[in-house]
């Protein structure tokens, strides 16, 4: 599956984001990573939820930077598919449940966004 197929399935649509919108999404992702780290060992269910939210914020930044945004239901699934396409890596379900994975994932997106500047 590629971007064209996501467009054809109406899962994403073209979107011209401002640099500030991309930056804001990454700020939110990094904020959530810090909170998830602070929650680690206190409440692991919340740690996972917050880390997953960081991933979604980072992917939204990536989508914006590449000229798209998710639409419709199941945007979280679309976001992960988009990230796999953009980063050229398949993310296994068990990896998605790890704070370490979230840090790596957000870091990978930050690197892609640096190349954009």
Rosetta silent file (secondary structure, phi, psi, omega in degrees, C-alpha in Angstrom):
SEQUENCE: XXXXXXXXXXXXXXXXXXXXXXXXXXXXXXXXXXXXXXXXXXXXXXXXXXXXXXXXXXXXXXXXXXXXXXXXXXXXXXXXXXXXXXXXXXXXXXXXXXXXXXXXXXXXXXXXXXXXX
SCORE:     score description
SCORE:     0.000 S_00000001
   1 L     0.000  140.023  177.998    0.000    0.000    0.000 S_00000001
   2 L  -126.212 -177.888  179.604    1.234    3.494   -0.813 S_00000001
   3 H   -57.387  -39.422 -178.889    0.084    7.064   -0.327 S_00000001
   4 H   -60.055  -39.938  179.296   -2.013    6.847   -3.513 S_00000001
   5 H   -68.630  -39.352  176.215   -3.948    3.905   -2.098 S_00000001
   6 H   -62.568  -39.127  176.114   -4.517    5.721    1.205 S_00000001
   7 H   -64.843  -45.576 -178.694   -5.814    8.693   -0.790 S_00000001
   8 H   -62.750  -33.958  179.032   -8.050    6.462   -2.924 S_00000001
   9 L   -83.699    2.918 -179.766   -9.504    4.833    0.207 S_00000001
  10 L    58.750   37.088  176.864  -10.174    8.326    1.617 S_00000001
  11 L   -94.531  -24.516  174.945   -7.981    7.611    4.657 S_00000001
  12 E  -135.227  161.315  173.133   -5.779   10.648    4.062 S_00000001
  13 E  -143.029  156.211  178.723   -6.177   13.858    2.133 S_00000001
  14 E   -59.015  143.276 -178.027   -3.782   16.526    0.936 S_00000001
  15 L  -153.133  123.689  178.336   -3.041   19.148    3.555 S_00000001
  16 L   -97.205   94.222 -179.072   -0.696   22.117    3.380 S_00000001
  17 L   -82.800  149.530  172.228    0.440   22.527    6.963 S_00000001
  18 L   -81.925  153.078  179.329    2.330   25.495    8.245 S_00000001
  19 H   -54.933  -35.929 -179.421    5.721   24.814    9.814 S_00000001
  20 H   -63.680  -33.943  178.161    4.274   25.893   13.164 S_00000001
  21 H   -66.981  -40.769  177.625    1.641   23.130   12.949 S_00000001
  22 H   -64.080  -47.193 -179.462    4.330   20.500   12.400 S_00000001
  23 H   -59.754  -43.052 -178.891    6.386   21.924   15.256 S_00000001
  24 H   -61.833  -41.708  178.685    3.380   21.964   17.609 S_00000001
  25 H   -63.058  -40.126  178.621    2.644   18.283   16.962 S_00000001
  26 H   -70.183  -34.878  175.062    6.254   17.359   17.770 S_00000001
  27 H   -61.486  -42.640  177.939    6.168   19.482   20.925 S_00000001
  28 H   -64.287  -41.658  179.341    3.073   17.569   22.031 S_00000001
  29 H   -61.202  -45.667 -179.269    4.749   14.239   21.206 S_00000001
  30 H   -68.732  -35.766  175.403    7.833   15.111   23.248 S_00000001
  31 H   -61.208  -46.097 -178.828    5.706   16.396   26.130 S_00000001
  32 H   -64.774  -35.844  176.453    3.785   13.120   26.172 S_00000001
  33 H   -62.287  -41.269  178.689    7.023   11.106   26.134 S_00000001
  34 H   -63.625  -42.801  179.256    8.231   12.976   29.218 S_00000001
  35 H   -65.799  -42.185  178.692    4.950   12.345   31.020 S_00000001
  36 H   -60.737  -41.730  178.745    4.987    8.659   30.033 S_00000001
  37 H   -62.254  -40.838  179.528    8.508    8.308   31.402 S_00000001
  38 H   -66.371  -30.108 -178.813    7.415    9.908   34.676 S_00000001
  39 H   -83.094  -15.202 -176.986    4.466    7.472   34.908 S_00000001
  40 L   -56.989  124.903 -178.881    6.609    4.387   34.265 S_00000001
  41 L    88.762  -17.704  177.304    6.293    2.095   37.265 S_00000001
  42 L   -88.503  -50.159  178.550    3.482    4.179   38.750 S_00000001
  43 L  -152.885   97.655 -173.871    0.745    3.091   36.362 S_00000001
  44 H   -67.804  -27.903  175.246    1.883    1.096   33.365 S_00000001
  45 H   -62.811  -45.133  178.662   -1.521    1.210   31.650 S_00000001
  46 H   -68.738  -35.964  177.443   -1.362    5.010   31.608 S_00000001
  47 H   -57.138  -48.043  179.572    2.290    4.895   30.603 S_00000001
  48 H   -61.879  -45.746 -178.226    1.351    2.881   27.506 S_00000001
  49 H   -60.883  -43.451 -179.010   -1.593    5.159   26.673 S_00000001
  50 H   -69.071  -40.647  178.439    0.495    8.307   26.960 S_00000001
  51 H   -64.141  -40.773  178.480    3.374    6.805   24.966 S_00000001
  52 H   -64.282  -39.038  176.827    0.953    5.711   22.239 S_00000001
  53 H   -62.433  -38.415  176.873   -0.473    9.230   22.141 S_00000001
  54 H   -60.313  -41.751  178.052    3.081   10.543   21.672 S_00000001
  55 H   -60.259  -47.221 -178.358    3.441    8.243   18.688 S_00000001
  56 H   -63.388  -39.201  177.391    0.209    9.510   17.171 S_00000001
  57 H   -63.906  -42.672 -179.957    1.220   13.161   17.658 S_00000001
  58 H   -65.315  -40.689  179.103    4.594   12.492   16.036 S_00000001
  59 H   -65.925  -38.620  177.575    2.992   10.691   13.089 S_00000001
  60 H   -60.468  -40.589  176.506    0.575   13.579   12.610 S_00000001
  61 H   -60.252  -43.854  178.730    3.634   15.885   12.412 S_00000001
  62 H   -62.295  -45.186  179.090    5.151   13.555    9.819 S_00000001
  63 H   -60.811  -45.969  178.313    1.937   13.469    7.816 S_00000001
  64 H   -58.292  -45.691 -177.412    1.694   17.265    7.895 S_00000001
  65 H   -63.093  -30.598 -179.747    5.316   17.578    6.794 S_00000001
  66 L   -91.699    1.845  174.139    4.661   15.251    3.853 S_00000001
  67 L    90.628   25.210 -179.435    1.532   17.182    2.848 S_00000001
  68 E  -136.179  167.019  168.781   -1.248   14.978    4.216 S_00000001
  69 E  -147.360  152.378  179.639   -3.600   14.582    7.141 S_00000001
  70 E   -76.561  153.997  176.734   -5.733   11.631    8.263 S_00000001
  71 L  -138.555  159.350  174.046   -9.504   11.676    7.782 S_00000001
  72 L    76.495 -166.751 -179.764  -12.476    9.602    8.880 S_00000001
  73 L   -77.466  158.015  176.539  -12.686    6.845   11.437 S_00000001
  74 L    69.327   32.935 -177.684   -9.695    4.819   12.549 S_00000001
  75 H   -61.491  -29.911  179.114   -7.198    7.650   12.174 S_00000001
  76 H   -65.028  -39.033  177.582   -4.826    5.953   14.620 S_00000001
  77 H   -67.411  -42.869  177.714   -4.591    2.900   12.322 S_00000001
  78 H   -59.757  -41.128 -179.154   -4.103    5.135    9.291 S_00000001
  79 H   -60.464  -44.820 -179.267   -1.357    6.994   11.144 S_00000001
  80 H   -66.548  -41.950  177.282    0.603    3.807   11.849 S_00000001
  81 H   -60.265  -45.031 -179.985    0.225    2.613    8.236 S_00000001
  82 H   -60.380  -45.206  179.939    1.390    6.024    7.014 S_00000001
  83 H   -62.225  -40.723  177.916    4.407    5.935    9.337 S_00000001
  84 H   -61.044  -41.102  177.614    5.354    2.462    8.142 S_00000001
  85 H   -65.948  -47.936 -175.013    5.263    3.719    4.552 S_00000001
  86 H   -68.671  -37.256 -176.591    7.149    6.933    5.284 S_00000001
  87 H   -93.887   -9.836  178.217    9.811    5.367    7.497 S_00000001
  88 L    66.942   34.164 -177.594   10.120    2.150    5.491 S_00000001
  89 L  -142.329  138.327  177.316    9.760   -0.042    8.546 S_00000001
  90 L   -90.936  131.952 -178.147    7.062   -2.454    9.726 S_00000001
  91 L  -106.920  117.555 -178.557    6.097   -2.023   13.361 S_00000001
  92 L   -76.332  151.587 -176.631    5.061   -5.169   15.184 S_00000001
  93 L   -57.070  -42.204 -177.844    2.211   -5.053   17.708 S_00000001
  94 L   -66.513  -31.159  178.401    4.363   -5.987   20.686 S_00000001
  95 H   -68.764  -31.497 -178.611    6.803   -3.181   19.868 S_00000001
  96 H   -65.876  -15.224 -175.961    3.947   -0.668   19.888 S_00000001
  97 H   -95.407   15.112 -173.028    3.406   -1.365   23.591 S_00000001
  98 L  -117.971  135.709  175.675    6.810   -0.155   24.743 S_00000001
  99 H   -64.114  -36.333  177.522    7.936    3.238   25.978 S_00000001
 100 H   -60.785  -43.053  177.225   11.348    2.496   24.456 S_00000001
 101 H   -60.614  -44.199 -179.089    9.614    1.955   21.114 S_00000001
 102 H   -59.753  -43.603  178.999    7.747    5.262   21.498 S_00000001
 103 H   -62.296  -44.375  179.625   11.016    7.128   22.113 S_00000001
 104 H   -63.754  -44.046 -178.091   12.643    5.475   19.082 S_00000001
 105 H   -61.380  -50.257  179.526    9.571    6.114   16.935 S_00000001
 106 H   -63.250  -40.177  177.564    9.328    9.805   17.839 S_00000001
 107 H   -61.240  -40.659  178.247   13.099   10.143   17.379 S_00000001
 108 H   -62.306  -40.981  179.665   12.876    8.623   13.892 S_00000001
 109 H   -68.418  -38.899  177.088   10.206   11.102   12.923 S_00000001
 110 H   -59.023  -39.661  179.213   12.248   13.996   14.320 S_00000001
 111 H   -64.242  -42.545  178.074   15.123   12.932   12.045 S_00000001
 112 H   -62.753  -40.648 -178.616   12.855   12.860    8.996 S_00000001
 113 H   -69.618  -31.662  176.261   11.539   16.305    9.853 S_00000001
 114 H   -62.771  -37.656  179.540   15.081   17.710   10.234 S_00000001
 115 H   -64.406  -26.107 -177.754   15.769   16.631    6.651 S_00000001
 116 H   -71.237  -30.005 -174.513   12.754   18.698    5.579 S_00000001
 117 L   -73.638    0.000    0.000   14.251   21.959    6.881 S_00000001
